[in-house]
Amino acid sequence: MNIPTTVLAAALLLLAPTLTFAQGVGLQKPALPKDEGEKRILEAIADARKGQRYANVSDADGRLMRQLVEAVNAKRVVELGTSTGESGLYFSLALRKTGGKLYTYDIDPGRVEVAKANFKKAGVEDLIVVTLGDAHETAPKNTEPIDVLFIDAEKPGYDAYLRELLPLVRPGGLILAHNMRQPEPNPRYIEAITTNPDLDTSFVLMEGAGLGVTLKKR
Ligand SMILES: C[S@@+](CC[C@H](N)C(=O)[O-])C[C@H]1O[C@@H](n2cnc3c(N)ncnc32)[C@H](O)[C@@H]1O
């Protein structure tokens, strides 16, 4: 059968996202611990995943976040939305190498208790400062420069978090935002990160929950 090139090209374009996803899934292997510390953290993540989940980051999201934090040599990571600490555990894989700390905020006392227990089990409690309360009030109180800001608390608050904390993100720092595909992202946040000439944003891992990676330009 003779298929016109244009039809073939259109079909390939339509299939491309599925193919990319399938290839990615096929290529990805479980994270390999480099040392005993990493082994303990990865085991704590696996254990945490057996418990109750609260829209925590996926393994693919968490691993990319760790890679970004380690690549920018972040000393100070701020997370809005600790939950039970799974994303915090991924960050800790990077922070024990960069010599940095995670400052993480959540409003739910029950989840914060579980997170603290998970950090202890992983042996990374010294790398993480957990603050209980409304992050709109608590997080801006610390005015030190932020290397990586991770927004993963209530979705309607994303644009307010950006307004409150963007001035503290250092030039060359990153703003990561979870759930850029699902649940429905906050349109004011999307507008804010895609129309500001001081920022450059990519949307990645969009076959899952979706992650926004925004560079605050130097
Ligand atoms: C999707 S979960 C965070 C998941 C976590 N980052 C992870 O991947 O393991 C969202 C969290 O935001 C918290 N949250 C909601 N509104 C908040 C607020 N105003 N201040 C602080 N935390 C808030 C919730 O209690 C919930 O634990």
The ligand as a Gaussian input file, in Angstrom:
#p B3LYP/6-31G(d) Opt

LIG

0 1
 C        0.237000      17.285000      47.267000
 S        0.596000      17.375000      48.958000
 C        2.361000      17.573000      48.976000
 C        3.075000      16.310000      48.553000
 C        4.564000      16.287000      48.882000
 N        5.246000      17.430000      48.326000
 C        5.184000      15.034000      48.332000
 O        5.385000      14.919000      47.117000
 O        5.487000      14.113000      49.136000
 C        0.021000      18.962000      49.388000
 C        0.227000      19.333000      50.841000
 O       -0.004000      20.740000      50.962000
 C       -0.502000      20.983000      52.256000
 N       -1.141000      22.312000      52.285000
 C       -2.323000      22.705000      51.771000
 N       -2.543000      24.006000      52.008000
 C       -1.468000      24.473000      52.709000
 C       -1.092000      25.736000      53.235000
 N       -1.863000      26.817000      53.094000
 N        0.093000      25.832000      53.887000
 C        0.899000      24.742000      54.027000
 N        0.591000      23.527000      53.520000
 C       -0.564000      23.384000      52.867000
 C       -1.447000      19.815000      52.518000
 O       -1.642000      19.633000      53.912000
 C       -0.716000      18.658000      51.811000
 O        0.011000      17.883000      52.733000

